[in-house]
Amino acid sequence: MLPVLVAARRVYHRSVPKLIFLCTRSSGLSHEQYAEHLLDRHAPLALRHHATLRRYVLNLVEETIGGSEPIDSVNALAYETLADFELRNYDSPAGERIVSDDH
């Protein structure tokens, strides 16, 4: 899972960075299993351990069109500053390990 876009979105009078991730499931998982894991396990872990996260939007992809590579979700994370994501994203080294291991 790699960020494919970092955009600055205007919120009131200032811009905030928004990272967009195109995500695919691990081999061996169905889309339904991936969606269940994302919503029931991963999202709560991310919300608990991403200390500086300001907005977290998960979009499950049910179908791609044409010859597009299949993806399972488009996830958007917003922060006050890019440094919050780069330097202060997790509440602790243990929290970072928990979220990273769950990917």
C-alpha positions as CSV (number, residue, x, y, z in Angstrom):
1,M,0.0,0.0,0.0
2,L,1.6,3.2,-1.2
3,P,0.3,6.8,-1.1
4,V,-0.5,7.7,-4.7
5,L,-1.4,11.3,-4.1
6,V,-0.7,14.0,-1.5
7,A,-3.1,16.9,-1.9
8,A,-3.6,20.0,0.1
9,R,-7.3,20.5,0.8
10,R,-8.6,23.8,2.0
11,V,-10.3,23.6,5.4
12,Y,-11.7,27.0,6.3
13,H,-8.8,29.4,5.9
14,R,-5.8,26.9,5.4
15,S,-4.7,23.8,3.6
16,V,-4.2,20.4,5.2
17,P,-2.4,17.5,3.6
18,K,-4.5,14.6,2.5
19,L,-2.9,11.3,1.6
20,I,-4.7,8.9,-0.7
21,F,-3.9,5.2,-0.7
22,L,-5.0,2.6,-3.3
23,C,-5.1,-0.7,-1.4
24,T,-5.3,-4.3,-2.5
25,R,-5.9,-7.4,-0.3
26,S,-3.3,-10.0,0.5
27,S,-3.3,-13.1,-1.5
28,G,-5.7,-15.7,-0.1
29,L,-8.2,-13.2,1.1
30,S,-11.5,-12.6,-0.7
31,H,-12.7,-9.0,-1.1
32,E,-15.4,-9.6,1.5
33,Q,-12.7,-10.9,4.0
34,Y,-10.6,-7.9,3.2
35,A,-13.5,-5.5,3.8
36,E,-14.4,-7.1,7.1
37,H,-10.8,-7.0,8.3
38,L,-10.4,-3.3,7.2
39,L,-13.6,-2.1,8.9
40,D,-13.6,-4.3,12.0
41,R,-10.0,-4.6,12.8
42,H,-7.6,-2.3,11.0
43,A,-9.6,0.9,11.1
44,P,-10.0,0.7,14.9
45,L,-6.3,0.0,15.3
46,A,-5.4,2.9,13.0
47,L,-7.8,5.3,14.9
48,R,-6.3,4.2,18.2
49,H,-2.6,4.5,17.2
50,H,-2.4,7.3,14.6
51,A,-1.8,10.1,17.1
52,T,-2.0,13.1,14.7
53,L,-4.7,11.8,12.2
54,R,-7.4,14.3,11.8
55,R,-9.7,12.5,9.2
56,Y,-9.8,8.9,8.0
57,V,-12.1,8.0,5.1
58,L,-12.4,4.4,3.8
59,N,-14.0,3.7,0.5
60,L,-14.5,0.1,-0.4
61,V,-14.3,-0.6,-4.2
62,E,-16.8,-3.1,-5.4
63,E,-15.9,-3.0,-9.1
64,T,-13.3,-1.6,-11.4
65,I,-14.0,-0.7,-15.0
66,G,-12.2,-1.5,-18.2
67,G,-8.8,-3.0,-17.9
68,S,-8.0,-1.3,-14.6
69,E,-6.0,-3.2,-12.0
70,P,-8.3,-4.4,-9.3
71,I,-8.1,-2.5,-6.0
72,D,-10.1,-3.2,-2.8
73,S,-10.2,0.2,-1.2
74,V,-9.3,3.8,-1.5
75,N,-8.3,5.2,1.9
76,A,-7.8,8.9,2.6
77,L,-5.9,10.2,5.6
78,A,-5.7,13.9,6.5
79,Y,-3.3,15.6,8.9
80,E,-2.8,19.1,10.1
81,T,0.7,19.1,8.6
82,L,2.8,16.7,6.5
83,A,5.2,16.5,9.4
84,D,2.5,15.1,11.5
85,F,2.3,12.2,9.1
86,E,6.1,11.9,8.5
87,L,7.4,12.4,12.0
88,R,4.5,12.1,14.5
89,N,2.1,9.6,12.9
90,Y,2.0,7.0,15.7
91,D,1.4,7.3,19.4
92,S,4.4,5.1,20.2
93,P,6.8,2.6,18.6
94,A,4.5,-0.2,19.9
95,G,1.5,1.4,18.2
96,E,3.5,1.7,15.0
97,R,4.4,-1.9,15.1
98,I,0.7,-3.0,15.8
99,V,-0.6,-1.0,12.9
100,S,2.2,-2.0,10.5
101,D,1.9,-5.7,11.4
102,D,-1.8,-5.6,10.7
103,H,-1.3,-4.4,7.1
